[in-house]
Amino acid sequence: MAVGRTAYDVRAPTKKGQVSKKPSKGAPTDLNIYALADMFHYGELKEVPNRLHATDVPHIRRCLKAGLVDVVRKGKTTVLKLTPPGVAAIKAYEQRWGRI
């Protein structure tokens, strides 16, 4: 997956050469990137505690599977660390939609 792309950017072409409208399973959508950007304050924070709101869990889980976030153990605590592809995804989202 290319850095900063969402599920709608990495769709496979259909038989007629058209792009399908259904996002690929597992690729982060704009909503997932928004939840990530909101959690990390649009890239100003590089690490946050591993405490999530219940509504953010599925979005951050999808970002985790895509490699935009890493889980890092620091002593007795666990933190979420933003990866370089995650920073690029947030910047691309911010350029496309601005800060909401």
N, C-alpha and C positions, 0 to 999 in steps of 0.2 A: 504494500500500500504506500502510495506516495505521501510525503509529509504535507499535512494541512488539508488533505482531501477528506470529504465526507462520503457517506454511502451513496449519495446522489451523484458524486463525481466519478466514482469507480464502477459504474454499472457496465455490464458486458453487453455488446451489441447483439441484437436478435438476428434471425436468419435474413431479414430484409435489410440489415445494416442500420436499423433504428435502435436507439437505446431504450431498454425497458424502463418503466417508471417505478418498478419495485426495487427498493434498496437491497444490496446484498446483505445477507445475514451476518451479523457480527461487526460490521463496519460502523463506526460512530456517525450518528446523524447530527444535524445542526443543534438539536435539542440537547444531545449528549455533550457536545462541545460547549454549549451555553452553561450547562450545569458545572462542567469542569472549569470554565472561565470564571464563573461566579464563586466557586469554592476557592480558587487561587487568586482572586481579585485581579483578574485579567493579566496574570503573569507577574504581578508584583511580589507575590510570595512564591518561594520555590518548594517549600515543605509545609504541610498542614497535619495536625493530629488525625489519627485514623478514627474520627468520630463523625459519622455522617447522619444527616436527616434521612428518615426512612424513604422519603420520596426521591432522594438523590442516589440511592444505592444502585438501582438498575442502570442509571446513566453512567455512573462512575465505573461500574463493573464492565460495561461495554468499552469504555475508554481504557481500562486496565487490560482487557483482552487485546486491544489494538496497539498497546505499547505506549500510550500517551502518558501513563502514570505508572510508577513503580511503588511497591510496598517495601519499606526499609525498616529494619529493626534497629532501634537506638536504645541500647541498655534494656530497660524493662518496658519501654514504650514502642509503639509501632506508628510510623508516620507514612503519609503518602507523599512521594517526591515526584515533581513534574519533570518529565524527560525532555530532551531537545525536540523530538517530534511533537510533544504536547505543547511546548512553547510556540512552535510554528503553527500548530492547529489553532491555538488561541489567537495568534496574530492574524491569521487568515480569516478567522471568524469575525474579528474586530474590524478588519478592513471591509468585509462584505456587509456586515450588519451594524457596525458601530457598537458602542457600549450601551447596554439597555439598563 
